[in-house]
Amino acid sequence: MRLGMCLVFCLVPVYAQSDDLAAKSGRGKKLMAAGKFEEAIPIYRDLVQALPDNPGPMMNLGLALHMAGHEREAVSKFQPVLKLEPTHLPARLFLGTAYLKLNEPAKAIEPLKTVVQAQPDNLEARLFLGQALLSLERFQAAAEQFERLSEQAPENPKVWNGLGLSHEGLAGQNFEELEKAAAGSAYWLVLVAESRAKADQYNRAFFFYREALAKMPNMHGVHAMLAEVYRKNGHPDWAAIEEKKERKLPPLDCSDAGEASVTARSALARKHSNKSQKLECDFWAGRYHQVAASSKEVNTPEAIFWRTRAYSELARQAFSRLAQLPPSGEAHELMAKIHFGQKNYAASIKEWQEALKFSPENPYYRQGLGISLSARGDYDGARRLLEDLIKQSPDSAELNYWFGFTLLGLEKPGAAIPFLEKGVEGDPTVLPAHRDLARAYLRTGQIEKAIPHLEAALPIDDEGSLYYQLALAYGKRGQRELEKELLRKFQEIQNSATVEKKRFEQQIEITPP
């Protein structure tokens, strides 16, 4: 319907200049309506050549290219349409859409925002704008778009998926903020425990909940969470003990009278206490939007903690709404991402395959499947998918990295290098890309090129393997002192990791209350 409306808009009677042009226009329109976009392209090329200063033929050529998947060329047609007619909103809409498909969301923002401002009820433009903002991790701005859409199109699964991911991103950003401000605090420990519980890592969740209670024994909700861990592990009797402890905690005073009863304290302390208690009261009452909004300007560890939990709950609510909708590609996409994050690549592959049944040519779903296949070690399957996708989006840092990673897995380090280099250039903050580029260089004997990337990737070396490889590289370069120092560091990491693993395994054993 969107394509048809745009064609009607563009096919104004400019072709009446000759019967031949009118006939070509009619053929092009029929081919587009029949989905034969490749066949329509040469017809619209002829019309553009005949009418170079008319935006209609150029727009329709851009549409045909866009629908046929030739996004880069489509962009080159939508841009001159806007030069000829700056207020052409369909050209802006499709320009933004094309940039999204090219994995260039930053370029999509301006044209899509212009459409949304001019047409606030244009749900498609608002959805694409939300997706572009989400891709750029501008989570607050994305959430605002998806919140509006949740009122306008509550039956659309893409809306709830986008809203859930936006709130999840906000929760992640706030957790990072709390980690910087108060790592190791009871607030931080509870959030870590919750994340482990969601991943079904109950032993680890148990450990962090107990650590949190050791630091803050009267913290509401933690005994109840421990009870849930006990119940999940088949200990309902232990769960009952924790629930009894929860009921014995001093109750929260969420009344206005409670706020006025602290006159013995200073005004500043009273204000801080009231604010903190209100956040907690609002959270337990389910007023998550209010918690998030009222704590935005407050950056105490407690405020960040409640804000993080509020966003996590808002994400959970959005995903719950998504799950209640009829089966969709978006629901399977969500599950695929969750499984991938848990490194359950087999389950992730299955979910992407189910998503593709709803949208077989969806490049995002195909990319997700290709990446999951590569992560699982099915390099042949991944290569077939990623090789095709990278032709469509040659500048995508993510695609270049994963295609390079796949070629490396196929023992083709020389072929992998150009793609891994492009992945690193596109996003130098992705440390695994540095690690794998260094691996490719080492396998092709390019030690000098490998060294800076090994150095860059050291922060993600938990087992010491990168320290070992870097030591060998320094040795081949003749830097014996550096070689000895890094080999010593490698041995320390190995010994420390073994001892720490045994100690942690003992600590995370689930024991009675």
N, C-alpha and C positions, 0 to 999 in steps of 0.2 A: 504493500500500500504506500509506503514511504517513497519508493522508487517511482511508482505510478504518478503520485501527486507531483513529484519533482519534474517528471517528464512533461506532464500537462502544463506546469508552470513555465518550463523552458521552451516548449514547442509553440510559441506564439507565432502568428501567421507571417513570419519573416521569410518563409520559404515560398511565398506566393510570387516571388520574383520570376520563377520559371516553373513549368510543369515538371521538368526533370528534377529540380531540387525538391519540389513537393513530393514527388514519388519516392525519392530517396529518403526523405523525412519519414514518410509513412512506413517504408520497409524497416527503417531503423527502429521505429517505435514498436512494430510488431515483433521484431527479433528480441528486443529488450523485454517485452511483455512475456515472451516465450522462454526467457532465461537463456537465450543464445547470445551471450554478451560478446564472445570472441568474434562471431559473425557480424555483429553490429559495429565493431570498432572501425573496420575499413570504410564503412558507409559514412560514419561521422567524421572520419579523417577527410573524406572528399568534401563534406559539407563545410568543415572548418576552412579548408583551402579556398572554397568558393566564397565564403562569408567570413573573412578573418577578423572583422571588427564587430561581429555580432556575438554576444555572450551565449546565446542559446545553443548553437552547434558545439561550441567549446565546452559548455557545461555538460551536454549529453555525451560528448566524447570522454570527458572525465568520469562520468557515471559508468559508462561501458567499461572503461579500464578498471575502475574501482571494483565493480561487480565481478570482473574477470580475475581479480587478484593482482593486477599490475599497479600496486599502490604508488610506487615512486613516480611513474609516468602520470598517474592520475593527479598527483599533487601538482605536477608541472602544468596541468590544464586548469585546475581550480584556481590557481594563483592568478593567471591572466584574466579569468572571469571577474575576479574581485578588482583587478585594475580597471577593467571596463565598466564594472558596476559594483562599487564598494559596498552597497547596501544589500547585496545578493546573499540572503541568509542561507538558502540551500547550499550554496557553494561553500560557505563557512562551515556548515554542519558536516558536509562530506569531506572537506579538507581536514577538519579535526578528527573525523573517523579514520581517514587514511593515515594520518600521523600515528594514531593509536595502533593501527595494524602494523605499522613500521617500527613499533616499539620506540617511538619518539614522543612520549606523553608531554614533555615540556613544550613542544611546539603545538600540541593540540589544545592547550589551555586557552589561549587568546581567542581563536575562532569559536570554540565551544562556549566560552563565557559570554561572548558577544551575542550569540544566538539565545542563550538562556536569559540574558538581560532584556533582549527585545521580545522574547516569547517565553514568559515565565511558566507557561503551561506546556511547553514542548518537553514532554517526558523523555524522549529519546536523547535530546541534546543534554538534558540535565543528567541522565544516566551516564552518558559518555564523559561528561565533565567530571562526575564523581569518580569514575574509573581512572581517568587521567590523574586526578589529584591523589588517588589511592596509590597508583603506580609510583608517584614521586614521594610517597610517604608523608604527604601533607594531610595527616589523618584527621585533624580537626575540621579543615575545610571540606574534606571528602564526606565526613560524617554529617555535616550540615546539608549537603546535597542529598544524601541518602535518607536523612530524616524527613526532608520535604517529600521525597519520593514515596516514603513509607505511608504517607497520608494520601498521596495522589494515586499510587499504583500498588496497593498492599498485596495484590495477587501475583506480582512479579518476583520470582525467586532471586533474580539478579540484585534486586533492591536489598533484600534481607541479607544476602551474602555480602554485598558491599558494605552494608551498615555494620554487620558483625566484624568484618575484617578491619574496618575503620576504628571501631571501639577497641578491638584487640590490639591494634597498632598503638592507640593512645595508652592502653594499659602497659604495653611494653616500654614505651617511652618514659612513662612515669616510674616504672620499676627501675629503669636505668638511672633515673634521677635519684631515687631512694638509695640505690646501691652506692652512688657517689657520696651521698650525704650521710648514710648510716648503715653501711654494710656490717653485718653481724649483729645488728640490733634485733630485738624481738619482732619488730614490724617486718624487717627484711626476712627473718627466718620463717615467719608465717607465710609470706608470699612464696618463698622457695618451696616450702612444704606443700602448699596448695598446687603448685605447678607439678610437683612429683606425684601427688595424689591423682591429678587429672591424667597423668601418663601411666597410671596403674603401678607406679613404683612405690608401693605402700611401705616397704621397709625404710626407704629413704625419707618418705613423708613423716613416718613415725619419729625418726631421729630428729628432724628439724622442728616438729611440733614440740617435742620434749625439751629441746634446747630453748625454744621460745618461752615455754612456761618457766624454765629455770630463771630466765631473765625478768619475766613479768607474770608472776603467778596468778594475778587477778584479771588477766586479759580475757574478755568475753569471747566466746565462740570456739576457743582452742580445745577445751575439753570435749566439746561436741564433735569437733573434727577428729580428735583422737578416737572417740567412740566409733566414728564411722570407719576408721582404719581397722580397729579391732573387729568390727562386724564383718568387714570385707575379708578378713583373715580367719573367720570362723570362731571368734571369741565373743559371743554375745554377753557372757557373764562379765568379762572385762569392760565391755562397752557400757554396760549398765552402771558400773562403778564410775566411769568418767562422766556419764550423764548426770549422776548424782552430784559429782563435784561441780559441774556446770550450774546446777540449780542452787547450789549453796553460795555462789558468788554474790557479792553485794549488787543489788539491782541498779540499773542505770536510772537516773532521775531525769526524765525527758520533759518535765513540766516547766512552765514559765516560773512557777514558784521555786522550783529547784534552782533556777538561774539566779533568783534574787536572794537565795539563802546563804550566799557566800560573802557577806559584807565584811567579814573579818579580814579578808585578804585585800591586797592592793588592787587598785582599779585595773592595772595592766594584767596582773595574774588572773583576776576574775574574768577579764575579757578573753584571755587565751584559753582558760579552762572552759568557759561557756562555749566558745567556738569549737573546741575539740570535741566536747561532749555532744554538741549539736550534730556534728558530722557523724559521730557514731550512732546517735539516735536516728538520724535520717537514713543511715545505711541499713540498720536493722529493720526500719519501717518500710524498706524497699523504695525509698525516694532517691534513686541512683542519679538521675539527672540533676537533682538539687545538690547532691553531694559533689558531683563533678563541677558544677557551675560555681558553687559557693566557696570551693577550696582552690580555685584557679590561681588566685593571687597570693596564696599562703604556701610557703615552702618549708614548713617544719616537717620532720620525718613522719609525724602522726598524720598531718594533713595529706602528704603525698601517699601514705599508706591507704587511707580511706578513699582517696581519689582513684588510686590504682584498682582497688577492689570494686569500686563503683563501675569503672569502665569494663572490668572483667565481667561483671554481672550484666551490663548492658549488651556486651558481646554475646553472652550466653543466651539472653532473651531473644536477640536477633536470630541466632542460629536455631533456636527452638522454633521460632516462627517459620524459618526456612524448612525445618524438618516436618512441620505440619502441612506444608503445601504438597500437591501431587508430585510424584517423582520427577526430577529435573536434572539437567546437566550441572546446574549450580550446586545442587545437594551433593552429587557425586564429586564435584570439584572440591568442595569443602572437606569431605572425608579423605580425598586423595592427599590434600595438603596436611591434614592432621597425621595421617599414616607416614607421610614422608618425613615430617618433623620428628616422628618417633623412630625413624630409620626402618620402618616396616615397609620396605620397598615393594614386596610382592603384593601387599594389600593396596598400596598406592597405585600400582600398575592396573590392578583390577578396577579400581574406582575411575581412573582416567578412561579406561576402555568403556565402562558403562556411560560415562559422560559423553563420549564420542558417538554413542548410539543416538543421542538426542541431536547432536550437531557434528556430523561426520567430517566436515571440512574445517571445523573451528581450529585456527592455528594455535590458539592458547592451549586448548586441550591436547592437541598433538605435541606441542612443546612440553607440556607437563608429562605426557606419556614417554616421550623421548628421554627426558632427563631422569625419570624414575627407572627406565630400562637401563640407562647408563650407570646410575648409582648402584643398581643391583648387579651389574657386571654383564648384562646382555648387550655387549657392545655392537654386535652385528645388527640387532633389532633397532638399537638407538641410532646407529649410523644412517640407516635408511630414512628414518624420520627427520633427524636433525640436518642431514645434508640438503634435503628439500626445503626445509624451513629457513635455513641460513641464506639460501638464494633469494628468498623473499625479503629477509631482514638482515642484510649483510653487515650492518653496523651495530647490531645488538650485542652488547658486552656479554650478556648471560648466555646467548646462543653460541657465541664464539668460544667462550670458556668450556661449555659442556661438549661442544663438538670436538674441541681440542682434547679434552679429557677422554672422550670416547676413542679418538684416534690413538691416544697414548695407551689406552687399554688394549687396543688391537695391535700393539707393538709397532706403531708407526710414528715414532717420536719426531722424525724430520718433518712429516706431513702435519703433525700436531702443532709445531712451533708457531707458524703464522697466526693460527687461530687463538692459541693461548696468549700470544703477544697482544693480539687485538682485545682479548678479554681483559688483560691487565691494564692496557691503555684506556679502555672504556671505563673501568672502575678500579683504580689502584688500591682501594681500601679492602678488596676481597682477598684476604690472605691465602686461602686455598689456591687461588689462581697463581699467585707467586710461587707457592710450593710446587705446583704441577708444572709450571713453566721451567722451574729449576730442574725438576726431574727430567724433562725433555732435553734440556741443554746438556745435562750430565750424560744422558744416554747417547748423545751425538758427539760427545767429547768436547763440548764448548764450556770448559770449566770457568773461564773468566766471566762469561755471560751468566752462568748459574749462580755465582757467589752473591751478588747483590739481592737476588730473589730468595736465596736461602736465608740470608740475613733478615730480609723483610718478613719472612714467614715464621721466624723463631717463636713469636708469642703464642702460636697455636701448637707448638711442639710439646705435647704432654708426655711423650714416651722417650724423647731424646734422639729420635731417628734423624731429625734435621741437623741437630748438633753434630751427630756422627758424620753425616754426609758433608757438612761444612768443614769439619776437621780434616776429612780426607782431601777435600778440595784445596784447603790451605797447604796440606802436605805436598800435594802435586805442584803447588805454586812455589814450594820451597820455604814457606813460613812455618818453621818447625815449632816455634814457641806458641803461636796461635793454635797450631794443630794439637799440641799437648794440653793447652788450656781447655779447648773445646772437648777433647776426649775425656778429660777429668770431669767436665760439666756433664757430659753424656753419662758417665758412670754414676755420678751423684744422682742424676734424675732417675736412672734405672733402679738404684738402691732405694732411694726415697719413695719412688712409686710403689715398689713392692711392699715396703714396710707400711706405708700409708694405706694401701689397699687392704692389707690384713687387719690393720687397726680399725679402719672404717667398717669393714664387714662385721667385726665384732660389735661395734657401736650401734649398727643399724638393725641388729637382731630385735625383733618385736618381743618385748617382755611384758609381764603383768604390770598393772598400775602400781 
